[in-house]
Amino acid sequence: MRIANSCLEALLELIYPEHCARCGSRRCETQWCRPGAVVPGLRRWDQPHLCRPCFEALCGAPVTTVRCDDRGEEIPVAAALATSAELVALIGAWKYHSVRGLAWPLAHLLEPVAKRISPGLDPVLVPVPLHPRRHRSRGFNQSELLARLLAHHLSWEVSVDRLRRARATGQQARLGADDLRRANLAGAFQACEARAGDRRDCLVVDDVVTSGATLLAATGALRAGGWHVVGALAVGVALGDRS
């Protein structure tokens, strides 16, 4: 199997040369990030699309901030990076151009952050869900990929059943004002009811937190279902006055 995978990898590199999504370097020109675990949503022929120097350049001091809902309840958000134009472009390539393998290096960036936000806890990772129609169109849920890879690395549990997208919404990235973002997500999520004996501590996982509208809507639905949200994880988070 390993030989077959190596042959497939070499063939794909010959036909479709892999380029770094950050700097554009070809795989043969520099050291490269390696693929990781093949979790649901990833395929054996996916590649990381990130060179090692670019991965190391992205590694920095983790960022922690807080988002508050309308009742003033706080949600600590831990991220690998502060959002930048560079990160937005990288996430855009991952989500909208089917560069699925970027999930591997991005999950590695998030792993130390996940360990730091939940000391002494054994939380269940809850990825922000996509509407089924968008999931089918994209072929994967980026938040679920992150959650599954983190769960694999850290031996945590991931649940894709606690939270679901109850209705389709417009893309948050296309909405500028915070009030428009929140209106777009109103009633968008529903959570199943927590039952006796369930592990209730949840960490919500998303790719990027900007205004916090998606996170607040998801967290509100989980809390209404009786789940305890201890925080959120994201690759990037926007800093500033947004709540």
PEZITA-V378065 format. One record per pair of residues at least 24 apart in sequence whose ideal C-beta (glycine too) atoms are under 8 Angstrom apart, sorted by the first residue. I is the first residue (numbers start at 0). GAP is how many residues later the second one is. D is the distance in Angstrom with one decimal. If there is no record, write none. Layout:
i = <I,I>
gap = <GAP,GAP>
d = <D,D>
This chain:
i = <4,7,7,8,8,11,11,17,17,18,19,19,19,19,20,20,20,20,20,20,20,21,21,21,21,21,21,21,22,22,22,24,24,26,32,32,33,34,34,35,35,35,35,35,36,36,38,38,38,38,39,39,40,40,40,40,40,40,40,40,41,41,41,41,41,42,45,45,46,47,47,47,47,48,48,48,48,49,49,54,54,54,57,57,57,58,61,61,61,62,62,63,64,64,65,66,66,66,66,66,66,66,67,68,68,68,72,74,74,74,74,74,74,74,74,75,75,75,75,76,76,76,76,76,76,76,76,77,77,77,77,77,77,77,77,78,78,78,78,78,78,78,78,79,79,79,79,79,79,79,80,80,80,80,81,81,81,81,82,82,82,82,82,82,83,86,86,86,87,87,90,90,90,90,90,93,93,94,94,94,97,97,99,99,99,102,102,102,102,103,105,105,105,106,106,106,106,106,107,108,109,109,109,109,109,110,110,110,112,113,113,113,113,114,116,116,116,116,117,117,117,120,120,121,121,121,121,122,122,122,122,122,122,123,123,123,123,123,123,123,123,123,124,124,124,124,124,124,124,124,124,124,125,125,125,125,125,125,125,125,125,125,125,126,126,126,126,126,127,127,127,127,127,127,127,128,128,128,128,128,129,130,130,130,130,131,132,133,141,142,142,142,143,145,145,145,145,146,149,149,156,158,160,161,161,161,161,161,161,162,162,162,162,162,162,162,163,163,163,163,164,165,171,171,171,171,172,177,177,177,180,180,180,180,181,181,181,181,183,184,184,184,184,185,187,188,188,188,188,189,189,190,190,190,190,190,191,192,192,193,193,193,199,199,199,200,200,201,201,201,201,202,202,202,202,202,203,203,203,203,204,204,204,205,205,205,206,206,206,207,207,207,207,207,208,208,208,208,209,209,210,210,211,211>
gap = <39,36,37,36,38,33,35,29,31,30,29,30,31,34,28,29,69,72,73,78,81,28,29,32,35,36,64,68,28,30,31,26,29,24,71,72,70,66,69,68,71,72,113,116,112,115,106,109,110,113,104,108,59,62,98,99,100,103,104,107,58,59,61,98,103,57,54,55,54,53,54,56,57,44,50,52,53,52,55,50,53,54,29,47,51,50,50,51,54,174,176,53,172,174,177,142,145,148,149,165,175,176,175,147,150,151,150,129,137,140,141,144,154,156,157,41,154,155,156,132,135,138,154,155,156,157,160,35,36,38,39,153,154,155,156,31,34,130,154,155,156,157,158,26,29,30,33,154,155,156,28,154,155,156,154,155,156,157,125,127,153,154,155,156,152,121,148,149,120,148,51,116,117,144,145,48,113,43,47,112,40,41,39,40,45,39,42,43,46,45,40,101,129,38,39,42,43,46,45,126,36,40,123,124,125,39,42,43,120,36,40,89,119,39,86,113,114,116,85,112,113,80,109,34,35,77,79,33,76,78,79,80,107,32,33,34,35,38,75,77,78,79,25,26,31,32,33,34,77,78,80,108,32,33,36,37,76,77,78,79,92,96,101,31,33,77,78,79,35,76,77,78,86,87,90,31,34,35,36,60,35,34,36,37,38,33,35,34,65,62,63,64,61,59,61,87,89,58,55,83,42,43,31,29,30,40,60,63,65,26,27,28,29,55,58,59,25,26,27,28,24,24,38,39,41,42,37,33,35,64,29,30,32,33,29,31,34,35,29,28,29,31,32,31,29,28,29,31,32,31,35,30,31,33,34,36,33,32,33,31,32,33,26,27,28,27,29,25,26,27,28,26,27,28,29,30,25,27,28,29,27,28,29,26,27,28,27,28,29,26,27,28,29,30,25,27,28,29,28,32,27,31,30,31>
d = <6.4,7.4,6.1,7.6,7.7,5.9,7.5,5.1,6.2,7.2,6.6,5.7,4.3,5.6,4.6,5.9,5.8,4.8,7.6,5.9,6.2,6.2,7.5,4.1,7.8,7.7,7.2,6.1,6.5,7.7,5.4,5.2,7.9,7.7,6.6,4.8,7.7,6.4,5.9,4.3,7.3,7.7,6.5,7.9,6.4,4.8,6.8,4.0,6.0,6.2,7.7,6.5,7.0,7.7,7.7,3.8,6.7,6.2,4.8,7.1,5.8,7.0,6.5,7.6,6.6,7.0,4.8,3.8,4.6,4.8,6.6,4.9,5.4,7.5,5.0,5.5,5.4,6.3,4.7,5.1,7.6,7.8,8.0,7.9,6.2,6.6,6.9,4.6,6.6,5.7,6.9,7.6,5.7,6.1,7.9,7.0,3.6,5.9,6.2,7.7,7.7,5.8,4.7,4.9,7.1,6.3,7.9,7.9,7.7,6.4,7.2,5.6,6.5,6.5,5.8,6.8,7.9,4.3,7.2,5.3,7.5,7.0,6.9,4.7,7.8,6.3,5.3,4.8,7.5,6.7,4.1,6.4,7.3,5.8,7.7,7.9,6.6,6.9,7.4,4.6,6.4,5.5,3.8,7.7,4.0,5.0,5.4,7.9,5.4,7.1,7.1,6.5,4.9,7.9,6.8,6.6,7.5,5.3,6.0,6.8,4.1,6.2,4.6,7.7,7.6,7.5,7.3,4.8,7.5,7.8,7.8,5.7,5.8,6.9,7.0,6.2,7.7,7.0,5.3,7.1,7.6,6.6,7.7,5.9,7.3,7.1,4.1,6.4,6.1,6.9,6.7,8.0,5.2,7.5,5.4,3.7,5.8,7.1,7.9,6.4,6.4,6.4,6.0,7.8,5.9,6.3,5.4,7.0,6.4,5.4,6.3,7.4,5.6,7.0,7.1,7.9,5.2,6.7,6.3,6.4,7.1,5.6,6.3,7.0,8.0,7.3,7.4,6.7,8.0,4.5,6.2,4.5,5.9,7.3,4.8,7.0,5.1,7.4,5.5,6.7,5.4,7.3,6.1,5.6,5.8,7.0,4.4,7.2,7.7,5.4,5.3,7.7,7.7,5.6,5.3,5.5,4.8,6.9,5.3,6.7,7.8,6.8,7.9,7.1,6.4,7.8,4.7,7.6,7.4,6.5,6.9,4.6,6.0,7.5,5.3,7.1,5.7,5.5,4.6,7.4,6.1,4.3,7.1,4.3,7.2,7.3,5.9,7.0,4.9,5.2,5.1,5.9,8.0,5.4,6.8,7.6,7.2,4.3,7.1,7.5,7.2,7.9,6.4,5.7,5.8,7.0,6.7,7.3,6.4,5.9,7.5,5.1,8.0,6.1,6.2,6.0,7.1,5.7,7.7,8.0,6.3,4.4,7.1,7.8,6.6,6.0,7.9,4.4,6.7,6.4,7.7,4.8,3.8,7.7,7.5,4.5,7.3,7.6,7.1,5.1,5.9,7.8,3.9,7.2,5.6,5.4,5.2,7.7,3.9,5.8,8.0,4.5,4.8,6.5,3.4,6.4,6.0,5.3,6.0,5.8,3.5,5.3,7.1,5.4,4.5,5.3,5.2,5.1,6.5,5.1,6.7,7.8,6.1,5.7,6.7,5.8,6.2,7.6,4.4,7.3,7.3,5.0,7.5,6.6,7.5,4.9,6.4,5.5,7.5,5.8,6.3,4.5,7.2,7.7,4.6,7.4,4.5,6.7,4.7,7.3,7.4,5.2,6.3,6.5>
